[in-house]
C-alpha cells in the first residue's frame, strides 16, 4: 500500500457505485466489492483509447512554463502480492526481467524529455510508486537517477518521494536513496502484528519494520512517512490501538491511515465472488471508529490533520507537495507500465501489460500511452473541488478566482444536503468537513459528480 494518491491499479484507480453486482447481499455497512478511494475525475472508466490524439497533440504543443511539473515512476515488482492489492504488480521476476524493465523505464524517460511540451522544464516533485520501488538494487536506482539528470533533472525538485517495503531494504540501499536525492521516504508498515501481516499476504514482518526504520533515521531524510491500514483481515480493537501506539513511538513526520477497501481485482474480492462469502475484513462503521480513535491519539501526541488519510507533526514543515500539486491540477508526467499522468489539461494512462510496455518503448521507440481524456472546464472544477475536499476543507475564494465559478452556488444542493447530514460546515468561503465527514469523505464525493458519472464504475 502506498501513501501516494495517484497510484497505478491493474486496471485503473480507486466512489461511484459499481455496475457489477456482488455475489452475495452485503450486510449493512459491510465492506463490499468495488472501488472506493477517489483520486481523479472524471472516473477512470471514461478514459478512452480513441482519445489518444488528445495527448499526442499535447506532448507536441508549446510548454506551459507557468504550470509546475511532476513525475511519477511506477516500479511494478513485489516479493509477494498482498491479498488486498489492486495495483499493477509482478512477483517472482528474475534479475533479467527486472533489468529489462529498468532499461525500458530509462528509455521512456528519455522519450518524455524529448517532447516539446516537456523540453526545458524542471521537475518540482518526483514520486517513485509501486509495486515496490525499493525492490530495485542500488545500481538500478543510480542508473535511473543518471538517466533523469540527462533528460528531466530533479536536481531542483522540492520533493522526491520513494515508497519502501521494509523487507527489501538494507543499509547500503538506504544510503543510496539519500545519495540520489530522495527527500521523503514512505514506509509500508500497514500493521505491527506478524500474524495479521501474514494472513493478509504481506511480505514483511515486524522485525523488518523496526530495522528498516532505524536505518532511515540513521541516514536522515527531511520526511519519513509510515502507512497503516485500518480493517485488515484479523484486526481487533486491542491490536489496532497497539498499532497506533507503535506508530507514535516511532515518531515519524507523517502517518498515513487507509481504511481497507476491496476493489474488483484483489485476491479477497476474487474469493468473495467465487465462493459467495461475505467480506473477511471489518465493516465500514468499525473501520471509521478505529480511524477516529487513531485521530484522537494522533492529536493528543501533537500531530495535525493534513487530510482524511494523512497526519503530520507540522503542517508548516511536513507538506506533502506531490499531493498538494496533484489536487490542484498541475502537470504530472507518467513513466512506467500502467502509470497515470496529466499534461496541460489532458489525462492519460500508459499501457497496462509489461510486455506491451517494453515492446513499444524499446522496439518501437515511442511513448507507451494507451488512453486519454480531455476534461471540460466544468470537470476540472469538479476534480479540484472534490480532491481538495479530501484535505478536510476547501477555500471557495481560491476556486472562484481560478475558474470564475462560485462553487458555493454551483454545488449548493450537495453542500446543503451534506451540511444537514452533519458531514460538513460552510463558514463564509470555507467549506470544512466535520469529523464525521472526514472519516467517510470518499463516499460523499460522487454527489458533486456530473449526473452521467454518478452511477458508472469508477475504475
C-alpha positions as CSV (number, residue, x, y, z in Angstrom):
1,X,0.0,0.0,0.0
2,X,1.3,3.5,-0.7
3,X,0.5,6.9,0.6
4,X,0.5,8.4,-2.8
5,X,-2.8,9.5,-4.2
6,X,-2.2,8.8,-7.9
7,X,-1.5,5.2,-7.8
8,X,-1.5,2.5,-10.6
9,X,-4.0,-0.2,-10.2
10,X,-4.1,-3.1,-12.6
11,X,-7.0,-1.6,-14.5
12,X,-7.5,1.9,-13.0
13,X,-7.5,3.7,-9.8
14,X,-9.8,3.6,-6.9
15,X,-16.6,6.4,-5.3
16,X,-19.0,5.8,-7.8
17,X,-21.4,2.9,-7.3
18,X,-20.1,0.0,-9.4
19,X,-22.2,-1.5,-12.1
20,X,-21.2,-5.1,-11.1
21,X,-23.4,-6.9,-8.6
22,X,-21.7,-8.7,-5.7
23,X,-22.4,-12.5,-5.5
24,X,-23.9,-12.1,-2.0
25,X,-26.1,-9.4,-0.5
26,X,-23.8,-7.5,1.9
27,X,-24.7,-6.7,5.5
28,X,-25.4,-3.1,6.3
29,X,-22.1,-1.3,6.4
30,X,-20.1,-4.3,5.3
31,X,-17.1,-3.8,3.0
32,X,-18.5,-4.6,-0.4
33,X,-16.5,-5.5,-3.6
34,X,-16.0,-2.3,-5.5
35,X,-13.8,0.8,-5.8
36,X,-14.0,3.4,-3.1
37,X,-11.0,5.7,-3.0
38,X,-11.4,8.7,-5.3
39,X,-8.2,10.1,-6.8
40,X,-9.3,11.7,-10.0
41,X,-12.2,12.9,-12.1
42,X,-13.8,12.1,-14.5
43,X,-13.8,8.4,-13.5
44,X,-11.0,6.4,-15.0
45,X,-13.6,4.2,-16.7
46,X,-14.3,7.1,-19.0
47,X,-10.8,7.4,-20.4
48,X,-10.6,6.0,-23.9
49,X,-8.0,4.8,-26.4
50,X,-10.0,6.6,-29.2
51,X,-8.9,9.9,-27.5
52,X,-5.2,9.2,-27.8
53,X,-4.8,12.1,-30.3
54,X,-5.6,14.5,-27.5
55,X,-2.4,13.6,-25.5
56,X,-0.3,13.1,-28.6
57,X,-1.0,16.7,-29.7
58,X,-0.4,17.9,-26.2
59,X,3.0,16.4,-26.0
60,X,3.8,18.2,-29.3
61,X,2.5,21.6,-28.1
62,X,4.3,24.6,-26.7
63,X,5.2,24.0,-23.0
64,X,3.2,26.0,-20.4
65,X,6.0,27.0,-18.0
66,X,3.5,28.6,-15.6
67,X,2.3,25.1,-14.6
68,X,4.5,23.2,-12.1
69,X,5.7,19.8,-13.3
70,X,5.9,16.5,-11.5
71,X,7.0,12.9,-12.5
72,X,5.5,9.6,-11.3
73,X,7.6,6.5,-11.9
74,X,6.0,3.1,-11.4
75,X,8.1,0.1,-10.2
76,X,5.7,-2.9,-10.6
77,X,7.7,-5.6,-8.8
78,X,6.9,-7.1,-5.4
79,X,8.1,-10.0,-3.3
80,X,4.5,-11.1,-2.8
81,X,1.1,-10.0,-3.9
82,X,-0.9,-8.8,-0.9
83,X,-4.4,-10.2,-0.7
84,X,-5.9,-6.7,-0.8
85,X,-3.6,-5.3,-3.6
86,X,-5.2,-3.9,-6.7
87,X,-2.1,-2.4,-8.3
88,X,-0.3,-3.5,-11.5
89,X,2.4,-5.6,-9.9
90,X,4.5,-8.6,-10.8
91,X,6.0,-11.2,-8.4
92,X,8.7,-13.9,-8.9
93,X,10.6,-11.9,-11.6
94,X,14.2,-12.9,-12.3
95,X,17.1,-10.5,-12.4
96,X,17.0,-10.3,-16.3
97,X,13.3,-9.3,-16.3
98,X,13.8,-6.5,-13.8
99,X,16.9,-5.3,-15.6
100,X,14.9,-5.1,-18.9
101,X,12.1,-3.1,-17.2
102,X,14.6,-0.6,-15.7
103,X,16.2,-0.2,-19.1
104,X,12.7,0.4,-20.6
105,X,11.9,2.9,-17.9
106,X,15.1,4.8,-18.6
107,X,14.3,4.8,-22.3
108,X,10.8,6.1,-21.7
109,X,12.2,8.9,-19.5
110,X,14.5,9.9,-22.5
111,X,11.5,9.9,-24.8
112,X,9.4,12.0,-22.4
113,X,12.3,14.5,-22.1
114,X,12.3,14.9,-25.9
115,X,8.7,16.0,-26.1
116,X,8.2,19.7,-26.9
117,X,5.7,20.2,-24.0
118,X,8.4,18.9,-21.6
119,X,11.7,20.1,-23.0
120,X,13.4,22.6,-20.8
121,X,11.0,22.3,-17.9
122,X,12.2,21.5,-14.4
123,X,10.6,19.0,-12.1
124,X,9.1,20.2,-8.8
125,X,8.2,16.8,-7.5
126,X,9.1,13.2,-8.2
127,X,7.3,10.1,-6.9
128,X,8.5,6.5,-7.0
129,X,5.5,4.3,-6.6
130,X,4.6,0.7,-7.0
131,X,4.6,-2.1,-6.6
132,X,7.8,-1.8,-4.6
133,X,10.3,0.8,-5.7
134,X,12.7,-0.5,-3.0
135,X,12.7,-3.8,-4.9
136,X,15.3,-2.3,-7.2
137,X,19.0,-2.5,-6.5
138,X,21.2,0.4,-5.6
139,X,22.9,0.2,-9.1
140,X,19.5,0.3,-10.8
141,X,18.4,3.3,-8.7
142,X,21.6,5.1,-9.6
143,X,21.0,4.3,-13.3
144,X,17.6,5.9,-13.2
145,X,19.0,9.0,-11.4
146,X,21.7,9.4,-14.0
147,X,19.1,9.0,-16.8
148,X,16.9,11.7,-15.4
149,X,19.8,14.0,-14.9
150,X,20.5,13.8,-18.7
151,X,16.8,14.5,-19.6
152,X,14.4,15.8,-17.0
153,X,16.5,16.8,-14.0
154,X,15.2,16.6,-10.5
155,X,18.2,18.4,-9.1
156,X,16.0,21.4,-8.1
157,X,12.9,19.4,-7.1
158,X,11.2,20.4,-3.9
159,X,10.2,16.9,-3.0
160,X,11.3,13.4,-4.1
161,X,9.2,10.6,-2.5
162,X,10.2,7.0,-2.5
163,X,8.0,4.1,-1.4
164,X,9.6,1.2,0.5
165,X,8.6,-2.2,1.7
166,X,10.6,-2.8,4.9
167,X,11.9,-6.3,3.9
168,X,13.5,-5.0,0.7
169,X,15.8,-2.5,2.4
170,X,19.4,-2.8,3.6
171,X,21.6,-0.1,5.0
172,X,23.5,0.4,1.7
173,X,20.3,0.8,-0.3
174,X,19.0,3.4,2.2
175,X,22.2,5.4,1.8
176,X,21.7,5.2,-2.0
177,X,18.2,6.7,-1.6
178,X,19.8,9.7,0.2
179,X,22.5,9.9,-2.5
180,X,20.1,10.0,-5.4
181,X,18.2,12.9,-3.8
182,X,15.2,11.3,-2.1
183,X,13.7,13.7,0.4
184,X,10.6,11.8,1.6
185,X,10.5,8.1,2.3
186,X,7.2,6.3,2.7
187,X,7.5,3.0,4.6
188,X,4.7,0.5,4.0
189,X,4.2,-0.8,7.6
190,X,0.4,-1.5,7.4
191,X,0.3,-3.4,10.7
192,X,2.7,-4.4,13.5
193,X,1.2,-7.8,14.2
194,X,3.0,-10.6,12.4
195,X,0.0,-12.9,12.3
196,X,-2.1,-10.2,10.6
197,X,0.7,-9.3,8.2
198,X,1.0,-13.0,7.2
199,X,-2.8,-13.5,7.0
200,X,-3.1,-10.5,4.6
201,X,-0.2,-11.7,2.4
202,X,2.3,-9.1,3.3
203,X,5.9,-10.0,2.5
204,X,7.5,-8.4,5.6
205,X,7.2,-9.0,9.3
206,X,7.5,-6.6,12.3
207,X,11.3,-7.1,12.9
208,X,12.0,-5.8,9.4
209,X,9.9,-2.7,10.1
210,X,12.0,-1.6,13.1
211,X,15.3,-2.5,11.4
212,X,14.3,-0.5,8.3
213,X,13.1,2.5,10.3
214,X,16.3,2.6,12.3
215,X,18.3,2.7,9.0
216,X,16.2,5.5,7.7
217,X,16.7,7.5,10.8
218,X,20.5,6.9,10.8
219,X,20.8,8.1,7.2
220,X,18.4,11.0,7.8
221,X,15.7,12.2,5.5
222,X,13.7,15.5,5.7
223,X,10.5,13.5,6.0
224,X,9.6,9.9,6.9
225,X,6.1,8.6,6.4
226,X,4.6,5.3,7.5
227,X,1.4,3.7,6.3
228,X,-1.2,1.9,8.4
229,X,-4.4,0.1,7.2
230,X,-7.5,0.0,9.4
231,X,-9.6,-3.1,8.8
232,X,-7.1,-5.8,7.7
233,X,-8.2,-9.4,8.0
234,X,-7.9,-10.5,11.6
235,X,-7.8,-6.9,13.1
236,X,-9.2,-6.3,16.6
237,X,-9.9,-3.3,18.8
238,X,-6.9,-4.1,21.0
239,X,-4.4,-4.8,18.2
240,X,-5.5,-1.6,16.3
241,X,-4.8,0.6,19.3
242,X,-1.5,-1.2,19.8
243,X,-0.6,-0.4,16.1
244,X,-1.4,3.3,16.6
245,X,0.7,3.4,19.7
246,X,3.6,1.7,18.0
247,X,3.4,4.2,15.2
248,X,3.5,7.1,17.6
249,X,6.5,5.6,19.4
250,X,8.4,5.7,16.1
251,X,7.5,9.4,15.8
252,X,7.5,9.6,12.0
253,X,7.0,13.0,10.4
254,X,3.9,11.8,8.6
255,X,1.4,8.9,9.3
256,X,-1.0,7.8,6.6
257,X,-4.0,5.7,7.5
258,X,-6.1,3.9,5.0
259,X,-9.4,2.1,5.5
260,X,-9.3,-1.3,3.9
261,X,-11.2,-1.4,0.7
262,X,-11.9,-4.3,-1.8
263,X,-11.6,-3.2,-5.4
264,X,-12.6,-5.8,-8.0
265,X,-9.2,-7.2,-8.8
266,X,-8.0,-8.1,-5.3
267,X,-7.5,-11.7,-4.2
268,X,-10.0,-11.2,-1.4
269,X,-12.6,-9.9,-3.9
270,X,-12.0,-12.9,-6.2
271,X,-12.6,-15.3,-3.3
272,X,-15.8,-13.4,-2.3
273,X,-17.2,-13.6,-5.8
274,X,-16.2,-17.2,-6.5
275,X,-17.4,-18.7,-3.2
276,X,-20.3,-16.3,-2.3
277,X,-18.8,-15.3,1.0
278,X,-19.1,-12.0,2.8
279,X,-16.1,-9.7,3.3
280,X,-13.5,-11.1,5.8
281,X,-12.4,-7.5,6.6
282,X,-14.0,-5.1,9.1
283,X,-17.2,-3.3,8.2
284,X,-17.2,0.4,7.5
285,X,-18.6,1.6,10.9
286,X,-15.8,-0.3,12.6
287,X,-13.1,1.0,10.4
288,X,-14.3,4.6,10.8
289,X,-14.4,4.1,14.6
290,X,-10.8,2.8,14.5
291,X,-9.6,5.7,12.4
292,X,-11.4,8.2,14.7
293,X,-9.7,6.6,17.7
294,X,-6.4,6.9,15.9
295,X,-7.0,10.6,15.1
296,X,-7.7,11.3,18.8
297,X,-4.4,9.7,19.8
298,X,-2.5,11.5,17.0
299,X,-3.9,14.8,18.1
300,X,-3.1,14.2,21.7
301,X,0.5,13.4,20.6
302,X,0.8,16.7,18.8
303,X,0.1,15.6,15.2
304,X,-2.1,17.7,13.0
305,X,-4.7,16.6,10.4
306,X,-3.4,17.1,6.9
307,X,-6.2,15.2,5.2
308,X,-8.7,12.4,5.9
309,X,-5.8,10.0,5.4
310,X,-2.7,11.9,6.5
311,X,-1.5,13.3,9.8
312,X,1.7,15.3,10.2
313,X,3.9,16.7,13.0
314,X,3.8,20.1,11.5
315,X,1.7,21.5,8.6
316,X,4.4,24.1,8.1
317,X,7.3,21.8,7.6
318,X,5.8,18.4,6.6
319,X,3.9,19.4,3.5
320,X,3.1,16.6,1.0
321,X,4.0,18.6,-2.1
322,X,3.1,15.8,-4.5
323,X,-0.5,15.6,-3.1
324,X,-0.9,19.3,-3.0
325,X,0.1,19.7,-6.6
326,X,-1.9,16.7,-7.8
327,X,-5.1,18.0,-6.1
328,X,-4.6,21.4,-7.8
329,X,-4.3,20.4,-11.4
330,X,-0.6,20.7,-12.0
331,X,1.2,18.6,-14.7
332,X,2.3,15.1,-13.8
333,X,4.3,13.0,-16.2
334,X,3.7,9.3,-16.1
335,X,6.6,6.8,-16.5
336,X,6.2,3.0,-16.3
337,X,3.7,0.3,-17.1
338,X,0.1,1.3,-16.3
339,X,1.1,4.8,-15.0
340,X,-1.3,7.7,-14.9
341,X,-0.5,11.3,-15.9
342,X,-1.9,14.7,-16.6
343,X,-0.3,17.2,-19.1
344,X,-1.6,20.6,-19.9
345,X,-5.2,19.8,-19.5
346,X,-5.3,16.1,-20.7
347,X,-5.4,13.0,-18.5
348,X,-3.6,9.9,-19.8
349,X,-2.5,6.4,-18.9
350,X,0.2,4.1,-20.2
351,X,-0.4,0.6,-21.5
352,X,-1.0,-1.9,-18.6
353,X,0.9,-5.0,-19.7
354,X,4.6,-5.1,-19.1
355,X,5.2,-7.0,-22.4
356,X,3.4,-4.3,-24.4
357,X,5.1,-1.5,-22.5
358,X,8.6,-2.8,-23.2
359,X,7.9,-3.6,-26.8
360,X,6.6,-0.1,-27.5
361,X,9.4,1.7,-25.7
362,X,12.4,-0.4,-26.6
363,X,11.5,-1.8,-30.0
364,X,9.2,0.9,-31.4
365,X,10.9,3.8,-29.7
366,X,7.6,5.7,-28.9
367,X,5.7,6.7,-25.8
368,X,3.6,3.8,-24.4
369,X,0.4,5.8,-23.9
370,X,-2.8,3.7,-24.1
371,X,-5.8,6.1,-23.4
372,X,-6.6,9.6,-22.6
373,X,-9.3,12.2,-21.8
374,X,-9.5,15.9,-22.1
375,X,-11.8,17.1,-19.3
376,X,-14.1,20.1,-19.8
377,X,-13.6,23.3,-17.8
378,X,-16.5,22.2,-15.5
379,X,-15.0,18.8,-15.0
380,X,-11.7,20.4,-14.0
381,X,-13.6,22.4,-11.4
382,X,-15.2,19.3,-10.0
383,X,-11.9,17.5,-9.9
384,X,-10.2,20.2,-7.9
385,X,-13.2,20.7,-5.6
386,X,-13.6,17.0,-4.7
387,X,-9.9,16.3,-4.3
388,X,-9.3,19.3,-2.1
389,X,-12.3,18.4,0.0
390,X,-10.4,15.2,0.9
391,X,-8.0,17.5,2.7
392,X,-10.8,18.4,5.0
393,X,-11.5,21.9,3.7
394,X,-11.9,23.9,0.5
395,X,-11.4,27.7,0.1
396,X,-14.2,28.7,-2.3
397,X,-12.5,32.1,-2.9
398,X,-9.4,30.3,-4.5
399,X,-11.5,28.2,-6.8
400,X,-13.7,31.2,-7.7
401,X,-10.7,33.2,-8.8
402,X,-9.2,30.2,-10.8
403,X,-12.4,29.1,-12.5
404,X,-14.6,32.2,-12.4
405,X,-17.3,30.0,-10.8
406,X,-18.8,30.3,-7.3
407,X,-18.6,26.7,-6.0
408,X,-20.9,27.6,-3.2
409,X,-23.7,28.2,-5.7
410,X,-22.5,25.6,-8.2
411,X,-22.7,22.9,-5.6
412,X,-25.4,24.4,-3.4
413,X,-27.6,21.3,-3.3
414,X,-24.9,18.7,-2.3
415,X,-23.4,21.2,0.1
416,X,-26.8,21.7,1.7
417,X,-27.5,18.0,1.9
418,X,-24.2,17.2,3.4
419,X,-24.4,20.0,5.9
420,X,-27.8,18.9,7.0
421,X,-26.4,15.3,7.5
422,X,-23.6,16.6,9.6
423,X,-20.8,15.9,7.2
424,X,-19.6,19.5,6.7
425,X,-20.0,23.1,7.6
426,X,-19.9,26.2,5.5
427,X,-18.4,29.3,7.1
428,X,-18.2,32.2,4.6
429,X,-15.9,30.9,1.8
430,X,-14.6,28.0,3.8
431,X,-16.2,24.5,3.3
432,X,-15.0,22.4,6.3
433,X,-15.6,18.7,6.9
434,X,-16.7,17.6,10.3
435,X,-15.0,14.5,11.9
436,X,-18.0,12.5,10.6
437,X,-17.4,13.8,7.1
438,X,-13.6,13.3,7.3
439,X,-14.0,9.7,8.1
440,X,-16.0,8.9,5.0
441,X,-15.1,11.7,2.7
442,X,-14.8,9.5,-0.4
443,X,-18.4,8.3,-0.1
444,X,-19.5,12.0,-0.2
445,X,-17.7,13.0,-3.4
446,X,-19.9,11.4,-6.1
447,X,-22.7,13.8,-5.2
448,X,-20.6,16.5,-6.8
449,X,-20.0,14.5,-10.0
450,X,-21.9,15.2,-13.2
451,X,-25.1,13.1,-13.4
452,X,-23.7,10.8,-16.1
453,X,-20.8,9.8,-13.8
454,X,-22.6,9.1,-10.6
455,X,-23.6,5.5,-11.3
456,X,-20.7,4.4,-13.6
457,X,-18.0,2.1,-12.5
458,X,-15.2,4.3,-11.2
459,X,-12.2,2.2,-12.4
